[in-house]
Amino acid sequence: MNPLQTTGLDAQHGLTALSVNLNKVALLRNTRELGIPSVTGAAERALAAGAQGITVHPRPDERHIRAHDVYDLAELLQAHPHVEYNIEGNPFHNLLDFARELKRRGLPLHQCTFVPDSVEQSTSDHGWRFPEDAARLAPLVAEVRALGVRVSLFMDPVPQQMPAVRALGAERVELYTETYARAHGTPAHAAVLAGFAASAEAALRAGLGVNAGHDLSQANLGEFLRAVPQVLEVSIGHALIGEALYAGLDATVRAYLRLL
């Protein structure tokens, strides 16, 4: 598939699709041994409300998403053929093991997002660097693509690096949006947002599709997408789950879909 082509997922509610990240649901569940709240139950509610994708980031220490969650969600998504499953993580840790096993079992996996996080990090805080990371990433990108899975690289908004991502064989980038979220409403806001717009344009010129994620929320998402309208998918977890504590998961998913 052409990386710029919109999928059935992207087309359901316009160009930009919402993939709900369930890490924080799993984090809360893991504080007890009761299975509450249910990760698959949260996925079902999000999908019923209209979410077009599910994202998880299974870390090696299983601080939130556990191995069985990855497979349980894939089994659930067999009944939702128009929903995309995105697994993100460091390909030098456990990400490729999940991709291989899901494909071995014949379970759905549509996208792997390669993220350069260390084992001890609390959350992702930077993108890949080129040319520094290119040689070691190349065989892993090739392997995942050979499995029939789209590869997206988690990248800082640096326009000059986008051609190198495409040359590596990746099909999309996920723009790391924490700097935008921090700048939102400050004097630096316009300049930071312009940097993201330039990065998205550079990605498109290089032949890449554009995703975005990290600290996006109802407060800042609409303005981001007006400035960067090329985004195919946003992956949102922390803010969405936090907002759902007050409004409910169904209503919160629908609120995001209205912004998209």
Salt bridges, closest charged atoms under 4 A:
ASP10 OD2 - ARG172 NH2 3.73
ASP61 OD2 - ARG63 NE 3.10
ASP69 OD1 - ARG29 NH1 2.71
ASP69 OD1 - HIS68 ND1 3.57
ASP72 OD2 - HIS68 ND1 3.08
GLU84 OE2 - ARG150 NH2 2.94
GLU88 OE2 - HIS57 ND1 3.34
ASP97 OD1 - ARG100 NH1 2.95
GLU101 OE2 - ARG104 NH2 2.63
GLU101 OE2 - ARG105 NE 2.80
ASP117 OD2 - HIS57 NE2 2.97
ASP117 OD2 - ARG59 NH1 2.81
ASP125 OD1 - HIS126 ND1 2.62
ASP133 OD1 - ARG136 NH2 3.33
GLU143 OE2 - ARG100 NE 2.55
ASP156 OD2 - ARG129 NH1 2.64
GLU171 OE1 - ARG145 NE 3.65
GLU178 OE2 - ARG182 NE 2.81
ASP215 OD2 - HIS214 ND1 3.55
GLU223 OE1 - HIS184 NE2 3.36
GLU223 OE2 - HIS189 NE2 2.76
ASP250 OD1 - ARG45 NH2 2.53
